[in-house]
Amino acid sequence: MAGLIPKTSGSVVIGGRDKMVRGLDLATGKLRWSFATRARVDSSPAIAGDRVVVGGGDGRVYVLDLASGKKIWEFEAGAGFTASPAIAGGRIVIGDADGRVYAIG
C-alpha cells in the first residue's frame, strides 16, 4: 500500500458515492479538504505532482489542487466515469461508461 501513495504529498485522496472527493492527511487521517461533484465518484483519484485527477459519475473529469482541493480544470464528456485515470507523458487517459477512451493533454 505504501508504494501507491506519493511520500512527498502527505495526502490520501478518495472519492465517494456521496458525490464528494476528499483529501486526508496521511499521518492523522484528518480531513484537509473536500470537493463536491454533481454525482457519485466511483473512480479512484490519481495524484500527479501537486494535482489530483478524478472522473465523476456526472461525466466530468476534474483536476484539483492537491493542497487545497480547489478545482483547477474540468472536462465534460457526457457519459459518466467509473474508470480511474492514468497519467503519463503529460496526458490524462480515462475511459467513460459508453466505452470511449479519452487522452487529454
MOZIWO-V574706 format. One record per pair of residues at least 4 apart in sequence whose C-alpha atoms are under 8 Angstrom apart, sorted by sequence separation. I is the first residue (numbers start at 0). GAP is how many residues later the second one is. D is the distance in Angstrom with one decimal. If there is no record, write none. Layout:
i	gap	d
I	GAP	D
I	GAP	D
This chain:
i	gap	d
0	4	7.2
5	4	7.4
14	4	7.5
15	4	5.5
24	4	5.0
36	4	7.8
46	4	5.8
47	4	6.3
54	4	7.3
55	4	5.4
64	4	5.0
86	4	5.7
87	4	6.8
94	4	6.3
95	4	5.5
5	5	8.0
14	5	5.9
15	5	6.4
23	5	5.5
24	5	5.4
46	5	4.6
47	5	7.9
54	5	5.9
55	5	6.2
63	5	5.4
64	5	5.4
86	5	4.7
94	5	5.5
95	5	6.5
4	6	7.8
14	6	4.3
23	6	5.5
24	6	6.4
45	6	5.6
46	6	6.5
54	6	4.4
55	6	7.6
63	6	5.5
64	6	6.5
85	6	5.8
86	6	6.3
94	6	4.1
4	7	7.0
13	7	5.7
14	7	6.4
23	7	4.6
24	7	6.2
44	7	6.4
45	7	5.2
53	7	5.8
54	7	6.3
63	7	4.5
64	7	6.5
84	7	6.4
85	7	5.2
93	7	5.6
94	7	6.1
12	8	7.0
13	8	5.4
22	8	6.1
23	8	5.3
44	8	5.5
45	8	6.4
52	8	7.0
53	8	5.4
62	8	6.1
63	8	5.3
84	8	5.7
85	8	6.5
92	8	7.0
93	8	5.4
12	9	5.6
13	9	6.7
21	9	7.1
22	9	5.4
23	9	7.2
44	9	4.4
52	9	5.7
53	9	6.8
61	9	7.0
62	9	5.6
63	9	7.1
84	9	4.7
92	9	5.5
93	9	6.8
12	10	4.5
21	10	7.6
22	10	5.2
43	10	6.5
44	10	7.5
51	10	7.9
52	10	4.6
61	10	7.8
62	10	5.2
83	10	6.5
84	10	7.8
91	10	7.6
92	10	4.5
11	11	5.8
12	11	6.1
21	11	5.8
22	11	6.3
42	11	6.2
43	11	7.8
51	11	5.5
52	11	6.5
61	11	6.1
62	11	6.1
82	11	6.5
83	11	7.9
91	11	5.5
92	11	6.4
10	12	6.4
11	12	5.1
21	12	4.4
42	12	5.5
50	12	6.5
51	12	5.0
61	12	4.5
82	12	5.9
90	12	6.1
91	12	5.0
10	13	5.5
11	13	6.4
20	13	5.6
21	13	6.4
41	13	7.9
42	13	6.6
50	13	5.6
51	13	6.2
60	13	5.5
61	13	6.7
80	13	7.9
81	13	7.9
82	13	6.8
90	13	5.3
91	13	6.4
10	14	4.9
11	14	5.7
19	14	6.6
20	14	5.1
40	14	7.0
41	14	7.0
50	14	4.9
51	14	5.7
59	14	6.4
60	14	5.1
80	14	6.8
81	14	6.8
90	14	4.6
9	15	6.1
10	15	4.8
19	15	5.6
20	15	6.5
40	15	4.9
41	15	7.1
49	15	6.2
50	15	5.0
59	15	5.4
60	15	6.6
80	15	4.6
81	15	6.8
89	15	6.2
9	16	5.1
19	16	4.7
20	16	7.6
39	16	6.5
40	16	5.7
49	16	5.1
59	16	4.4
60	16	7.9
79	16	5.7
80	16	5.8
9	17	7.1
18	17	5.9
19	17	5.9
38	17	6.5
39	17	5.4
49	17	7.1
58	17	5.8
59	17	6.0
78	17	6.0
79	17	5.5
18	18	5.2
37	18	7.8
38	18	5.1
39	18	7.4
58	18	5.3
59	18	7.2
78	18	5.8
79	18	7.9
18	19	6.2
36	19	7.0
37	19	7.7
38	19	5.0
46	19	7.7
58	19	4.6
78	19	6.1
18	20	4.9
19	20	7.2
20	20	7.4
37	20	5.7
57	20	7.4
58	20	4.7
59	20	7.0
60	20	7.8
17	21	7.7
18	21	4.1
19	21	6.9
36	21	7.5
57	21	7.2
58	21	3.8
59	21	7.3
16	22	7.6
17	22	5.7
18	22	5.8
56	22	7.7
57	22	5.2
58	22	5.9
16	23	4.2
17	23	7.6
56	23	4.2
57	23	7.5
15	24	6.2
16	24	5.3
55	24	6.2
56	24	5.2
15	25	5.0
16	25	6.6
54	25	7.7
55	25	5.3
56	25	6.6
14	26	5.2
15	26	6.5
54	26	5.1
55	26	7.0
14	27	6.6
54	27	6.8
14	28	6.9
54	28	7.2
14	29	6.4
54	29	6.8
13	30	6.6
14	30	6.8
53	30	6.9
54	30	7.0
13	31	6.3
53	31	6.5
12	32	6.4
52	32	6.9
34	34	6.1
32	35	6.2
33	35	6.2
34	35	7.2
31	36	7.5
32	36	5.7
34	36	8.0
58	37	7.6
42	38	6.6
45	38	7.4
12	39	7.9
14	39	8.0
41	39	7.5
42	39	4.7
43	39	7.5
44	39	6.6
45	39	6.3
47	39	7.2
54	39	7.9
41	40	5.1
42	40	5.2
43	40	5.0
44	40	7.1
45	40	7.0
5	41	7.8
8	41	7.7
40	41	7.3
41	41	7.5
42	41	4.7
43	41	7.5
45	41	7.6
42	42	7.6
22	43	7.5
22	46	7.0
21	47	7.7
10	55	7.9
